[in-house]
Amino acid sequence: MNNGYSQPRRRTQSARLTQQETTAAPVQQAAAYQQPRQGVPTTSGASNYTPQNSFRQQGNPATRQQVNQPVQQMLQTRQPYQPAQTANQLNSQPRFQTSYQQAPVQPQQHFAYAGQVAQAQPAFQQQPAYQPQQPGHGVERQSRQQSFQRTTGYIPPKRPTPPTNGSGEPPQKRGNNWIVILVAVVLVIAIGIGAYYYHQDAQLRSAVTAYDDTFCPGVFVDGIALEGMTAEEGVAAVTAQAQTRNDSWYVNLTYQGQVVTTLTASQLGMTVDVADVMNQAWAQGHTGDVYQRKEAMEQLLVTPFEGYTAMPGGDTSVVDGVLNEIKNLVYRAPTDATLVSFDPDKTDPFTFQDAVEGRTLDIEPLKEKLYQMVSTMESGDVEIEPETIAPTVTLEELKKKYTLRASVYTPISSKSSENRTNNIRRCFELISGYVLDSGSKFSFNTVVGKRTLANGFYEAIEYAYGTEVMGVGGGTCQASTTLYQAAVEAGLDIITREPHSKSVSYAAYGEDATVYWEGNRKIDLVFKNNTDGPLYFVASVQSDPSNRKRLIAKVSIYGESLGDDVRYELQSQTVEILTAPEEPEYVKDTKQTYVTYTDEEYVARKAADGCKVESYRVKYVGDTAVERTLLFTDTYKAQSKLIYVGTKKRTE
């Protein structure tokens, strides 16, 4: 037979309870557990339990009537005579009273706690069965009857002779015997079933009522197993442990291994209060009727109740204040990557400051962790782990705004005079380091200024109206041409640009740009920054990497990246040739620049064919041209031979 925890909850009419079911007695206050319990009702007195309508005691009236009906019929038809039976036959049949009335069943009841079985043993009172006469008894009886007749004159009626079955034995009434056996079997089965369920119910009640005055198994508070403890004992054990832990509890808040602050129970104003959690613990397995309590107790064995004392509640201003103060100390705003300086004289002209991640502290998870440690009175260290705040601009992102968009150089002729080369240097000194904001225009004449001695320029040969003349700022056009080519390859919008009247040694047709400023006459180079960020210019005269003896004029433009594998090229093509005139052009040298006398001539220019040229900006992605944009169509006029002649006659 299984114990009370494993039996099925089957309730029959015979197992219904009539006594008041046990209910949980909640713990009201911690102090109340220290007082002796008075007048607590208990159901442990199982011997007073009397089930209603028990099979064993009363049974169902209708059922009892149906069972007894065959017995009554048998009694009415029974003959007064019964033949003698053997001892085995007498022992195998139930014994009844002579009047055939069943004696009332007197069940023996005994209730016990788990492990004891309720017993009920029916007892039937019986009259002695018919016994056959012993030898000699008939003679004595006949003698007495004769004596009685002689003295009284009374003659008794003659007793009828019972019928026989041919062998001298009275006939057996087999039908009635089977009915009696059937009734007996039914009664035994009914009694057995009633006893089984009665026993089951008794075991269940015994298992449940055993914990009427103690905590049930599977109940824990602060890790203490309260099973078997009374309410007072449980409160005392939990209170003592909670108070000890309360006094020794601490939490170190650390940051990068260093203790920032220490929290104690007294600092947080925490007190030991076990009333609420003990009431909850006591309610486990003490609520409802006996079956509900049993079900709750079985559930506790699967999922124990675990309660904790000292849960923080109400005023948490101390914790909040400490955490907010730490949050302010930890917080650091992120710093975006920035450009520190732009120095065009350096190989890498830009100096950056890397981005710095910010810090912030989300105190809510930290607060929950602290509350949990407070509630469980767990001491220890808690590392403060701030969250990072990403900067808006990282160094990698910033460098994309300062990439090299274009770098172009033109060769300086070995025949270039020192002054001419210095004029190129002077132009680049004024251009290099210049920053052109997004949407702004770059004007060569504005940035470089008028080419004068006062502005740092030198006298040198320059092109003017198709001829080479001495002037201040000779060589400036090579600086403007190099800048123009760089602007085209940087993808900038060209606003104003004029070609030379003839070819130049440092650039192909269609790829040059002349500038001029003399008096009120100006020829300018203007382009626009069409990017989203500023443009940075680096320009210098330096040695040609492929030939140290030769100088080059180099211009580099930095700014927002063109994109992965994107670049631009300036390309030109001749679409028409213009033939030079056969007749030379004569010019009087009134200023005696080349010749003085009329019989002297100076060929200032050779005859040269002209051409019509188209220039394009071609966009490449990798090695594939994906876009071709026409920039200008330039006409370089054919030039006749130019001869200077003197204007003075010789006197001799």
DOPA-216701 format. One record per residue (C-alpha): residue number from 1; y, x, z. Coordinates in Angstrom, 3 decimals, decimal comma, always signed. Each point is the difference from the previous one (the first is absolute). Layout:
N
    k         Y         X         Z
  NUM         Y         X         Z
...
//
This chain:
652
    k         Y         X         Z
    1    +0,000    +0,000    +0,000
    2    +3,405    +1,477    -1,009
    3    +2,914    +0,313    +2,386
    4    +2,923    -2,357    +0,058
    5    +2,116    +1,931    -2,532
    6    -2,511    -0,260    -2,848
    7    -1,120    -3,641    +0,322
    8    +1,186    -2,557    -2,580
    9    +2,597    -2,504    +1,123
   10    -2,074    -3,153    -0,368
   11    +1,058    -2,924    +2,062
   12    -2,190    -3,082    +0,374
   13    +0,427    -3,227    +1,812
   14    -2,032    +1,440    +2,813
   15    +2,169    +3,143    +0,285
   16    +3,477    -1,511    +0,323
   17    +1,908    +1,086    +3,036
   18    +1,536    -2,292    +2,519
   19    +1,674    +2,490    +2,254
   20    +3,599    +1,207    -0,499
   21    +0,120    +2,965    -2,498
   22    +1,437    +3,269    +1,248
   23    +3,492    +0,874    -1,248
   24    +1,863    +3,291    +0,126
   25    +2,186    +0,678    +3,008
   26    +2,937    +1,987    -1,462
   27    +1,538    +2,859    +1,874
   28    +3,514    -1,035    +0,886
   29    +1,548    +3,134    +1,456
   30    -1,217    +3,505    +0,751
   31    +0,621    -0,523    +3,672
   32    -2,089    -3,161    +0,011
   33    -3,087    +2,078    -0,595
   34    +0,485    +1,735    +3,270
   35    -0,385    -3,303    +1,940
   36    -3,455    -1,401    +0,901
   37    -1,113    -2,856    -2,217
   38    -0,290    -3,323    +1,795
   39    -1,802    -3,086    -1,056
   40    -1,155    +1,288    -3,369
   41    -2,591    -2,395    -1,351
   42    -3,081    +1,538    -1,534
   43    -2,937    -1,298    -1,935
   44    -2,392    +2,631    +1,264
   45    -1,843    -2,603    +2,122
   46    -2,339    -0,841    -2,796
   47    -2,501    -1,757    +2,330
   48    +2,376    -3,011    +0,253
   49    -0,122    -0,507    -3,754
   50    -1,711    -3,259    -1,004
   51    -0,259    -0,687    -3,750
   52    +0,370    -3,591    -1,136
   53    -2,749    -1,875    -1,854
   54    -2,431    +2,882    +0,347
   55    -3,292    -0,415    -1,761
   56    -1,606    +1,124    +3,158
   57    +1,720    -2,474    +2,313
   58    +0,713    -3,189    -1,846
   59    -0,375    +0,258    -3,740
   60    +1,259    -2,456    -2,524
   61    -0,913    -3,585    +1,122
   62    -0,880    -1,078    -3,518
   63    -2,189    +3,004    -0,535
   64    -1,661    -0,479    +3,386
   65    -0,745    -3,627    -0,806
   66    -1,545    +0,931    -3,349
   67    -2,212    +2,600    +1,616
   68    -1,136    -2,287    +2,866
   69    -0,728    -3,067    -2,179
   70    -3,429    +1,208    -1,159
   71    -0,805    +0,835    +3,590
   72    +0,763    -3,577    +1,157
   73    -2,194    -1,470    -2,747
   74    -2,828    +2,250    +1,027
   75    +0,314    -1,064    +3,627
   76    -0,101    -3,699    -0,863
   77    -3,281    +0,339    -1,979
   78    -1,771    +2,384    +2,354
   79    -3,298    -1,264    +1,505
   80    -0,505    +0,288    +3,771
   81    -2,997    +2,195    -0,548
   82    +0,047    +3,653    -0,901
   83    -3,155    +1,988    -0,519
   84    -0,538    +3,188    +1,820
   85    +1,477    +3,069    -1,739
   86    -0,798    +3,596    +0,230
   87    +2,235    +2,419    +1,839
   88    +1,220    +1,542    -3,269
   89    +0,996    -3,384    -1,322
   90    +1,896    -0,756    +3,181
   91    +1,886    +3,277    -0,100
   92    +0,979    -0,323    -3,680
   93    +1,671    -3,382    +0,368
   94    +3,258    -0,765    +1,856
   95    -0,439    -1,723    +3,249
   96    +1,853    -3,189    +0,719
   97    +0,175    -2,357    +3,019
   98    -2,471    -2,815    +0,244
   99    +2,828    -2,372    -0,823
  100    +0,742    +2,124    -3,158
  101    +3,619    +0,414    +0,960
  102    +1,425    +3,503    -0,693
  103    +1,485    +1,663    +3,016
  104    +3,668    +0,996    -0,424
  105    +0,535    +3,541    -1,233
  106    +1,501    +2,252    +2,640
  107    +1,409    +3,060    -1,810
  108    +0,335    +3,113    +2,014
  109    +3,332    +1,543    -0,879
  110    +1,208    +3,470    +0,654
  111    +3,186    +1,517    -1,492
  112    +0,570    +3,676    +0,006
  113    +2,192    +2,563    -1,724
  114    -1,038    +1,929    -3,091
  115    -3,615    +1,086    +0,002
  116    -1,363    -2,959    +2,038
  117    -1,696    -2,985    -1,605
  118    +0,573    -3,618    +1,057
  119    -3,321    -1,548    +0,956
  120    -1,037    -3,604    -0,183
  121    -3,569    -0,953    +0,682
  122    -1,001    -3,673    -0,184
  123    -2,587    -1,298    +2,473
  124    -1,939    -3,203    -0,461
  125    -1,374    -1,808    +3,055
  126    -3,451    -1,413    -0,660
  127    -2,532    -2,235    +1,782
  128    -3,522    +1,280    +0,353
  129    -2,040    -0,733    -3,082
  130    -3,064    -2,131    +0,039
  131    -2,950    +1,791    +1,576
  132    -3,664    -1,017    -0,683
  133    -2,063    -1,145    +2,925
  134    -2,171    +2,522    +1,639
  135    -3,737    -0,662    +0,562
  136    -0,569    -2,379    +2,867
  137    +3,374    -1,576    -0,055
  138    -1,246    -3,061    -1,871
  139    -2,790    -0,709    +2,532
  140    +2,354    +0,216    +2,930
  141    +2,481    -2,260    -1,723
  142    -2,701    -2,569    -0,825
  143    -1,190    +0,098    +3,614
  144    +3,481    -0,644    +1,266
  145    +0,497    -2,852    -2,434
  146    -3,250    -1,619    +1,082
  147    +0,928    +0,388    +3,628
  148    +3,402    -1,510    -0,695
  149    -1,625    -2,941    -1,779
  150    -2,369    -0,682    +2,824
  151    +2,675    -0,023    +2,602
  152    +2,673    -1,871    -1,951
  153    -1,912    -1,986    -2,572
  154    +2,375    +1,284    -2,729
  155    -1,527    +0,814    -3,381
  156    +2,346    +2,143    -2,241
  157    +0,162    -0,786    -3,668
  158    -2,233    +2,043    -2,248
  159    +1,754    +2,967    -1,542
  160    -0,172    -0,085    -3,784
  161    -1,994    +2,675    -1,717
  162    +2,163    +2,286    -2,132
  163    -0,933    +0,175    -3,647
  164    -1,945    +2,976    -1,223
  165    -0,192    +1,883    -3,264
  166    -3,757    -0,264    -0,295
  167    -0,757    +3,092    +1,988
  168    +0,985    -1,494    +3,270
  169    +3,451    +1,638    +0,029
  170    +3,241    -2,020    -0,084
  171    +1,898    +0,291    -3,332
  172    +2,919    +2,546    -0,273
  173    +3,521    -1,242    -0,941
  174    +0,945    +2,854    -2,307
  175    +3,273    -1,472    -1,363
  176    +1,612    -0,248    +3,389
  177    -0,930    +3,588    +0,906
  178    +1,745    +1,383    -3,136
  179    +3,157    -1,920    +0,834
  180    +0,033    +1,508    +3,463
  181    -0,433    +3,486    -1,422
  182    +2,803    -0,565    -2,528
  183    +2,373    -1,210    +2,666
  184    -0,809    +3,012    +2,144
  185    +0,624    +2,394    -2,888
  186    +3,348    -1,633    -0,831
  187    +1,045    +0,220    +3,610
  188    -0,974    +3,663    +0,208
  189    +1,916    +0,849    -3,194
  190    +3,079    -1,895    +1,145
  191    -0,087    +1,715    +3,340
  192    -0,440    +3,392    -1,688
  193    +2,945    -0,520    -2,349
  194    +2,187    -1,193    +2,836
  195    -1,026    +2,934    +2,121
  196    +0,764    +2,458    -2,860
  197    +3,528    -1,229    -0,589
  198    +0,586    -0,386    +3,687
  199    -1,007    +3,600    +0,430
  200    +2,286    +1,087    -2,852
  201    +2,970    -1,842    +1,461
  202    -0,698    +1,418    +3,442
  203    -0,041    +3,536    -1,381
  204    +3,267    -0,547    -1,897
  205    +1,756    -1,362    +3,065
  206    -1,377    +2,787    +2,130
  207    +1,289    +2,678    -2,408
  208    +3,470    -1,547    -0,173
  209    +0,501    -0,964    +3,642
  210    -0,981    +3,523    +1,041
  211    +3,554    +1,018    -1,020
  212    +1,870    -2,898    +1,586
  213    +1,679    +2,302    +2,502
  214    +0,067    +3,246    -1,992
  215    +1,269    +1,321    -3,308
  216    -2,334    -0,412    -2,946
  217    -1,615    +2,880    -1,905
  218    +2,099    +1,418    -2,811
  219    +3,349    -0,345    +1,792
  220    +2,129    +3,143    +0,221
  221    +3,520    +0,613    +1,245
  222    +1,536    +3,431    -0,425
  223    -3,465    +1,254    -0,879
  224    -1,504    -1,254    +3,283
  225    -3,195    -2,050    -0,340
  226    +0,576    -3,025    +2,259
  227    -3,523    -1,404    -0,337
  228    -1,326    -1,155    +3,358
  229    +3,329    +0,455    +1,829
  230    +1,646    -2,848    +1,832
  231    +3,566    -0,863    -0,871
  232    +1,289    +1,899    +3,032
  233    -2,119    +3,045    -0,788
  234    +1,105    +0,014    -3,638
  235    +3,689    -0,240    +0,870
  236    -0,317    +2,761    +2,558
  237    -1,774    +2,339    -2,430
  238    +2,401    -0,631    -2,872
  239    +3,086    +0,211    +2,216
  240    -1,054    +3,287    +1,572
  241    -0,719    +1,641    -3,343
  242    +3,142    -1,396    -1,621
  243    +2,191    +1,225    +2,838
  244    -1,498    +3,485    -0,161
  245    +0,479    +0,250    -3,723
  246    +3,444    -1,525    +0,274
  247    +1,116    +2,758    +2,342
  248    -1,439    +2,825    -2,110
  249    +0,852    -1,376    -3,451
  250    +2,299    +1,917    -2,352
  251    +0,697    +0,372    -3,698
  252    +1,585    +3,089    -1,526
  253    +1,915    -0,691    -3,183
  254    -0,162    +3,195    -2,056
  255    +1,527    +1,127    -3,251
  256    -1,448    +2,989    -1,837
  257    -1,895    +0,953    +3,151
  258    +3,054    -0,101    +2,266
  259    +0,324    -2,596    +2,769
  260    +2,997    -2,183    -0,668
  261    -0,297    -2,275    +3,026
  262    -2,566    -1,263    +2,500
  263    -0,557    -3,640    +0,877
  264    -1,456    -1,042    +3,371
  265    -1,045    -3,343    +1,412
  266    +2,793    +0,037    +2,555
  267    +2,514    +0,840    -2,722
  268    -1,136    -3,007    -1,965
  269    -0,073    -2,186    +3,087
  270    -3,660    -0,833    -0,476
  271    -1,777    -1,761    +2,876
  272    -3,628    -0,898    +0,568
  273    -0,535    -3,703    -0,718
  274    -3,621    -1,076    -0,405
  275    +0,296    -3,773    +0,462
  276    +0,182    -1,052    -3,633
  277    -2,729    +2,238    -1,315
  278    -2,303    -0,782    +2,933
  279    +0,441    -3,727    -0,609
  280    -0,985    +0,591    -3,602
  281    -2,986    +2,082    +1,072
  282    -1,177    -2,616    +2,497
  283    +0,219    -2,750    -2,605
  284    -2,613    +1,818    -2,110
  285    -3,270    -1,904    +0,574
  286    +1,475    -2,277    +2,692
  287    +1,488    -2,709    -2,203
  288    -1,720    -3,222    -1,109
  289    -3,393    -1,493    +0,789
  290    -3,127    +2,013    +0,569
  291    -0,819    +0,158    -3,706
  292    +3,506    +1,082    -0,996
  293    -0,070    +2,628    +2,704
  294    -3,382    +1,270    -1,174
  295    +1,254    +0,236    -3,579
  296    +3,118    +1,889    +1,148
  297    -2,135    +2,407    +2,048
  298    -2,235    +0,695    -2,995
  299    +3,094    +0,689    -2,124
  300    +1,264    +2,486    +2,579
  301    -3,165    +2,026    -0,461
  302    +0,853    +0,282    -3,707
  303    +3,775    +0,390    +0,292
  304    +1,063    +1,036    +3,497
  305    +3,343    -1,044    +1,396
  306    +2,271    +2,991    +0,491
  307    +3,240    -0,601    +1,816
  308    +2,707    +2,385    +1,087
  309    +2,526    -0,066    +2,774
  310    +3,605    +1,180    +0,037
  311    +0,914    -1,329    -3,444
  312    +3,732    +0,631    -0,439
  313    +1,998    -3,152    -0,288
  314    +3,486    -1,308    +0,300
  315    +2,483    +2,840    +0,352
  316    -0,834    +2,897    -2,325
  317    +3,506    +1,387    -0,050
  318    -1,115    +3,342    +1,452
  319    -2,552    +0,610    -2,748
  320    +2,365    -1,291    -2,669
  321    +2,829    +2,158    +1,289
  322    -2,096    +3,167    +0,076
  323    -1,360    -0,581    -3,498
  324    +3,404    -0,813    -1,457
  325    +1,402    +3,192    +1,479
  326    -2,850    +2,017    -1,533
  327    +0,525    -1,759    -3,312
  328    +3,641    +1,108    -0,042
  329    -1,002    +3,579    +0,767
  330    -2,669    +0,073    -2,695
  331    +2,034    -1,647    -2,740
  332    +1,289    +2,238    -2,765
  333    +1,587    -1,253    -3,180
  334    -1,527    +1,301    -3,223
  335    +1,955    +2,508    -2,053
  336    -0,071    -0,149    -3,767
  337    -0,416    +3,102    -2,066
  338    +3,417    +1,209    -1,110
  339    +1,597    +2,549    -2,271
  340    +1,474    +2,729    +2,142
  341    +1,740    +2,012    -2,678
  342    +0,355    +0,607    -3,714
  343    +0,557    +3,638    -0,897
  344    -0,093    +0,629    -3,767
  345    -0,158    +3,758    +0,524
  346    -3,476    -0,209    +1,525
  347    -3,200    -0,054    -1,963
  348    -0,854    -3,255    +1,744
  349    +3,437    -1,548    +0,324
  350    -0,973    -2,745    +2,466
  351    -0,673    +0,206    +3,714
  352    -1,605    -3,019    +1,634
  353    -0,556    -1,204    +3,508
  354    -3,394    -1,583    +0,371
  355    -0,365    -3,546    +1,266
  356    -0,826    -0,582    +3,652
  357    -2,119    -2,929    +1,085
  358    +1,405    -2,221    +2,676
  359    -1,771    -1,249    +3,129
  360    -0,163    -3,340    +1,694
  361    -2,135    -1,432    +2,778
  362    -1,539    -3,436    -0,107
  363    -0,261    -0,776    +3,701
  364    -2,050    -3,203    -0,338
  365    -3,430    +1,678    -0,494
  366    +0,916    +2,512    +2,701
  367    +0,953    -2,818    +2,332
  368    -3,339    -1,740    -0,614
  369    -1,828    +3,239    +0,736
  370    +1,903    +0,457    +3,254
  371    -0,643    -3,602    +1,026
  372    -3,702    +0,461    -0,641
  373    -0,054    +3,145    +2,130
  374    +1,910    -1,830    +2,699
  375    -2,349    -2,965    -0,121
  376    -3,088    +2,195    +0,218
  377    +1,785    +2,482    +2,295
  378    -1,034    +2,807    -2,333
  379    +1,894    +3,208    +0,609
  380    +0,582    +2,644    -2,631
  381    +2,304    +1,352    -2,685
  382    +1,364    -1,984    -2,916
  383    +1,345    +1,969    -2,935
  384    +3,137    -1,361    -1,579
  385    -0,582    -0,059    -3,743
  386    +3,180    -0,792    -1,896
  387    -0,095    -1,415    -3,488
  388    +1,633    +1,951    -2,783
  389    +2,903    -1,355    -2,011
  390    -0,151    +1,207    -3,573
  391    +3,248    +1,307    -1,457
  392    +1,554    -1,858    -2,877
  393    +0,170    +3,112    -2,192
  394    -2,634    +2,711    +0,163
  395    +0,458    +3,534    -1,272
  396    -2,288    -0,653    -2,934
  397    +1,973    -3,074    -0,960
  398    +3,287    +1,843    +0,431
  399    -1,008    +2,888    -2,240
  400    -0,567    -2,460    -2,827
  401    +3,768    -0,503    -0,011
  402    +0,638    +3,729    -0,400
  403    -2,394    +0,956    -2,748
  404    +0,883    +2,150    -2,970
  405    +0,771    -2,420    -2,814
  406    +0,977    +2,593    -2,588
  407    +0,558    +3,723    -0,340
  408    +1,455    +1,483    -3,207
  409    +1,264    +3,404    -1,000
  410    +1,735    +1,411    -3,093
  411    -0,004    +3,700    -0,941
  412    +3,195    +1,979    +0,280
  413    +0,491    +2,203    -3,027
  414    -0,107    +3,711    +0,519
  415    +3,272    +0,113    -1,965
  416    +1,669    -2,222    +2,613
  417    +2,874    +1,821    +1,645
  418    +0,176    +0,421    +3,722
  419    +2,940    -2,375    +0,195
  420    -1,873    -2,657    -1,922
  421    -3,017    +0,346    +2,299
  422    +2,312    -0,177    +3,009
  423    +1,516    -3,234    -1,330
  424    -3,515    -1,477    -0,087
  425    -0,530    +1,157    +3,585
  426    +3,340    -1,566    +0,997
  427    -0,998    -3,361    -1,487
  428    -3,316    +0,108    +1,843
  429    +1,677    +0,916    +3,274
  430    +1,974    -3,233    -0,247
  431    -2,999    -2,082    -1,098
  432    -2,737    +1,420    +2,246
  433    -0,316    -1,871    +3,295
  434    +1,684    -3,074    -1,401
  435    -1,471    -3,344    +1,184
  436    +0,331    -2,988    -2,288
  437    -0,507    -3,312    +1,766
  438    -1,978    -2,817    -1,500
  439    +2,011    -1,882    -2,607
  440    +2,698    +2,668    -0,201
  441    +1,075    +1,925    -3,114
  442    +0,146    +3,724    -0,483
  443    +2,949    +1,351    -2,019
  444    -0,207    +3,647    -0,970
  445    +3,787    +0,418    -0,280
  446    +0,505    -1,746    +3,340
  447    -2,571    +2,082    +1,872
  448    +0,754    +3,340    -1,652
  449    +3,712    -0,524    -0,441
  450    +2,379    +1,500    -2,522
  451    -1,054    +3,388    -1,219
  452    +2,850    +2,201    +1,158
  453    +0,348    +3,406    +1,523
  454    +1,131    -1,684    +3,189
  455    -3,230    -1,950    +0,080
  456    -2,045    +3,200    -0,190
  457    -0,672    +0,194    -3,722
  458    +0,291    +2,981    -2,329
  459    +1,193    +0,556    -3,539
  460    -2,811    +0,064    -2,530
  461    -0,877    -1,048    -3,531
  462    -0,489    -3,728    -0,339
  463    -0,598    -2,468    -2,779
  464    +2,967    -2,103    -0,986
  465    +0,027    -2,240    -3,024
  466    -2,841    +1,862    -1,605
  467    +1,341    +3,487    +0,559
  468    -0,353    +2,585    +2,701
  469    +3,256    +0,619    +1,829
  470    +1,010    +1,812    +3,119
  471    +0,646    -2,327    +2,873
  472    -0,361    -0,438    +3,722
  473    -3,417    -1,392    +0,851
  474    -1,993    +1,177    -2,954
  475    -3,695    -0,662    +0,664
  476    +0,657    -3,307    +1,774
  477    -1,765    -1,901    -2,791
  478    -3,300    +1,734    +0,769
  479    +0,284    -1,248    +3,569
  480    +0,716    -3,574    -1,215
  481    -2,833    +0,167    -2,565
  482    -2,528    +1,094    +2,633
  483    +1,172    -2,763    +2,352
  484    -0,257    -2,583    -2,806
  485    -3,588    +0,937    -0,787
  486    -0,910    -0,209    +3,709
  487    +1,642    -3,438    +0,291
  488    -1,987    -1,304    -2,966
  489    -3,302    +1,277    +1,372
  490    +0,861    -1,418    +3,424
  491    +0,119    -3,433    -1,594
  492    +3,708    -0,605    +0,638
  493    +2,251    -2,191    -2,059
  494    +2,236    +2,099    -2,304
  495    +3,439    -1,594    -0,264
  496    +2,058    +2,573    -1,927
  497    -1,141    +3,014    -1,941
  498    +1,351    +1,867    -3,038
  499    -1,847    +2,609    -2,120
  500    +1,472    +3,249    -1,187
  501    +1,400    +0,165    -3,521
  502    -2,545    +2,637    -0,907
  503    -3,222    +1,367    +1,291
  504    -0,112    +2,069    +3,168
  505    -2,385    +2,777    +0,913
  506    -1,201    -1,546    +3,259
  507    -0,921    -3,516    -1,203
  508    -1,463    -1,772    -3,021
  509    +1,897    -2,570    -2,045
  510    +0,330    -3,240    +1,928
  511    -0,744    +1,604    +3,344
  512    +3,405    +1,442    +0,839
  513    +3,068    -1,418    +1,749
  514    +3,494    +1,426    -0,359
  515    +2,873    -0,388    +2,439
  516    +3,678    +0,814    -0,354
  517    +3,179    -0,308    +2,026
  518    +3,174    +1,374    -1,478
  519    +3,217    -1,787    +0,630
  520    -0,542    -3,696    -0,511
  521    -3,073    +0,422    -2,152
  522    -3,315    -0,443    +1,816
  523    -3,609    -0,113    -1,013
  524    -2,230    -0,967    +2,941
  525    -3,668    -0,378    +0,914
  526    -0,657    -3,120    +2,100
  527    -3,286    -1,456    +1,251
  528    -0,998    -2,516    +2,668
  529    -2,418    +0,068    +2,934
  530    -2,204    -2,966    -0,791
  531    -2,499    +0,677    +2,815
  532    -0,242    -1,629    +3,415
  533    +0,877    +3,172    +1,852
  534    +2,368    +2,949    -0,156
  535    -0,397    +2,851    -2,479
  536    +0,278    +3,642    +0,963
  537    +1,065    +2,754    -2,450
  538    -0,992    +3,634    +0,079
  539    +1,502    +2,289    -2,676
  540    +0,073    +3,768    -0,330
  541    -0,044    +2,978    -2,335
  542    -3,139    +1,977    +0,609
  543    -2,418    +2,392    -1,594
  544    -2,428    -1,385    -2,488
  545    -3,459    +0,017    +1,672
  546    -1,532    +1,061    -3,317
  547    +2,566    +2,761    -0,683
  548    +1,903    +1,542    +2,874
  549    +2,543    +1,577    -2,327
  550    +1,100    -3,389    -1,251
  551    +1,991    -2,598    +1,874
  552    -0,400    -3,742    -0,075
  553    +2,138    -2,934    +1,024
  554    -2,132    -2,367    +2,081
  555    +0,688    -3,517    +1,309
  556    -2,372    -1,998    +2,232
  557    +0,467    -3,624    +1,059
  558    -1,768    -1,405    +3,091
  559    -0,306    -3,575    +1,088
  560    -2,338    -2,932    +0,183
  561    -3,384    +0,715    -1,540
  562    -0,512    -1,043    -3,591
  563    -3,563    -1,007    +0,837
  564    -3,403    +1,619    -0,214
  565    -0,355    +2,109    -3,156
  566    +3,228    -1,428    -1,473
  567    +2,464    +2,269    -1,776
  568    +2,669    -0,151    -2,695
  569    +0,733    +2,327    -2,883
  570    +3,041    +0,376    -2,273
  571    -1,125    +0,179    -3,598
  572    +2,035    +0,143    -3,202
  573    -0,791    -0,208    -3,684
  574    +2,089    +0,651    -3,149
  575    +0,205    -3,051    -2,207
  576    +2,388    +1,395    -2,689
  577    +1,238    +3,403    -1,285
  578    +3,665    +0,385    -0,957
  579    +0,580    +2,804    -2,589
  580    +2,808    +2,479    +0,647
  581    +2,912    +0,159    -2,557
  582    -0,059    +2,910    -2,400
  583    +3,717    +0,717    +0,188
  584    +1,142    +2,000    +3,041
  585    +2,787    -1,149    +2,253
  586    +2,959    +2,345    +0,494
  587    +2,129    -0,039    +3,085
  588    +3,173    +1,991    +0,522
  589    -0,154    +2,024    +3,138
  590    +3,556    -0,615    +1,131
  591    -0,745    +1,214    +3,421
  592    -1,494    +3,123    -1,445
  593    -3,158    -0,628    +2,016
  594    -2,286    +1,535    -2,568
  595    +2,185    +1,445    -2,759
  596    +3,673    +0,824    -0,572
  597    +0,669    +0,744    -3,639
  598    -0,451    -2,183    -2,996
  599    -2,414    +2,397    -1,572
  600    -2,307    -0,317    +3,023
  601    -2,688    -2,639    +0,458
  602    -2,310    -0,839    +2,875
  603    -3,094    -2,157    -0,416
  604    +0,079    -2,057    +3,199
  605    -2,865    -2,309    -0,970
  606    -2,740    +0,026    -2,480
  607    -0,827    -3,007    -2,073
  608    -2,582    -2,257    +1,655
  609    -1,755    -3,229    -0,878
  610    +0,496    -2,983    +2,231
  611    -2,493    -2,700    +1,139
  612    -0,476    -3,396    +1,540
  613    -2,154    +0,029    +3,126
  614    -1,486    -2,683    +2,252
  615    -0,733    +0,781    +3,627
  616    -2,511    -1,896    +2,143
  617    -1,090    -0,231    +3,581
  618    -3,805    -0,188    +0,064
  619    -1,868    -1,212    +3,097
  620    -3,388    +1,479    +0,768
  621    -2,696    -1,124    +2,389
  622    -2,239    +2,972    +0,272
  623    -0,240    +1,347    -3,531
  624    +0,495    -3,359    -1,683
  625    +3,369    -1,071    -1,406
  626    +0,521    -3,590    +1,058
  627    +3,666    -0,532    -0,848
  628    +2,514    +1,419    -2,514
  629    +3,702    -0,826    +0,362
  630    +2,701    +0,927    -2,535
  631    +2,957    +1,599    +1,704
  632    +2,355    +1,272    -2,677
  633    +0,330    +0,602    -3,739
  634    +2,083    +3,119    -0,516
  635    +1,546    +1,311    -3,206
  636    +0,590    +3,683    -0,325
  637    +2,318    +0,532    -2,998
  638    -0,734    +2,572    -2,643
  639    +2,380    +2,917    +0,310
  640    +1,483    +2,074    -2,739
  641    +0,615    +3,669    +0,325
  642    +3,109    +0,601    +2,119
  643    +2,220    +2,962    -0,831
  644    +3,129    +1,094    +1,890
  645    +2,729    +1,779    -2,051
  646    +3,061    +1,883    +1,140
  647    +3,528    -1,271    -0,423
  648    +2,061    +3,238    -0,187
  649    +0,604    +2,062    -3,051
  650    -0,306    +3,673    +0,207
  651    +3,311    +1,878    -0,294
  652    -1,455    +3,104    -1,496
//
